[in-house]
Amino acid sequence: MDLKQQYAQKLISLDSVLEKVKSDDIILPALAGCEPSGFLERLHEIDDRVNNVRVFNALEFSTFPFQDPKRNIKNIRSMCYFFGGSSRNMHPLKRTSLLPCHLRNFSKWVLEDKKPNIFIASVTPMDRFGYFSMSLSLVYERPFLEAADIVILEVNDKMPRVLGDTIVHISQVDYIYEYSHDIVSVSAPPIGEKEKKIGTYIADFIQDGDTFQLGIGGIPNAVAQSLKNKKHLGIHSEMLTEGMTELMKAGVVTNLKKKIHKGKTVAAFAFGSQNFYDFLNDNPAIAILDGDYVNNPYVIAQNDNMISINTTLQIDLTGQCCSESIGSRQYSGIGGQTDTVLGALMSKCGRSIIALPSTTKDEKISKITPFLTTGAAVTLSRNDVDYVVTEYGVAKMRGQTIAERAENLIAIAHPKFRKELTQQAEQLQIW
């Protein structure tokens, strides 16, 4: 049977795909740009015929009907690795729960206890050799594709073909359905004065020839904009963003000084605008690789002068960081923060930077606090915090005593909170 015949044999309707879902199934869709939108948009339709269907999700940029808190969905629940807006809305209704785990361990941990019955992803059309490209995310997809009972691909003719380890052969697939749609996209968030100042401070850490990692948001974008005068930078990052590819276009990022994957920008997933996706298409300088490899600290550390740049929501005066919850209310997830921090610290001459604005947007609450809010998750241990940056400067944590850390952090807090923080440090005997 030739490839076209195999394709035709496996091609089914979306109605037939939905019929494959049975009670007690665990479904694992790919995330971000590889999210199978056609399937997820109609999944709620089977709620009245199934029981106890569980869907893994992470970092949602869309809200599908089965996630809508206004709908009375009873039999489809979510297990979430990294909360987005949909999960935050479902959580009070007990329709989702977080699975805490470092990204590098996620597939291994889940497969021990929650092997998926169905894996489903949006991919490029099949090429003449029988391969599809799972172009925009390999965060955790590959191990689940290989382990699932049923593998289903949503073929989207608008998906870019991105290189790396993204290919899936038709022989690995049980069913295919076709669904043409625009890829979910985001524009770069606005950069305010605080973000610009933070970006400038962080840029001073990054020297010509260094390799760096960035996340998503205003601060990472500000950092990227502050690097335009650098030379021969490299990228090894969980997430690839538009700010990074702009540096590639400008010739700032060449990846030629890296120790591994020389000449390649390496990431586990990519997310941005349509122009960003167009740049990725068939670009030989981009490699999307498996998340458990990209985020392995021992792999990250193979690049000398590795700079990890992450953001946090709150930090206490000893250096503990909460990057995923607001008190006990889950807001996001750990993602690869600890993975990338450890990799940078293990790298020869590597540095890890935690960045945050000194206050909430209304400047009424300090994000530097004597202790974390009750119920807050400790995302990053104080033992692993290297440097902290706000719009008021840089606080060194590496090699500092608790008293020195507190003093350094108070110095980069908003001026109106410094006296109060000093008094609280005295009361808590942090000095």
Order of alpha helices (4+ residues) and beta strands (2+ residues): alpha-alpha-beta-alpha-beta-beta-alpha-beta-alpha-beta-beta-alpha-beta-beta-beta-alpha-beta-alpha-beta-alpha-beta-alpha-beta-alpha-alpha-beta-beta-beta-beta-beta-alpha-beta-beta-beta-beta-alpha-alpha
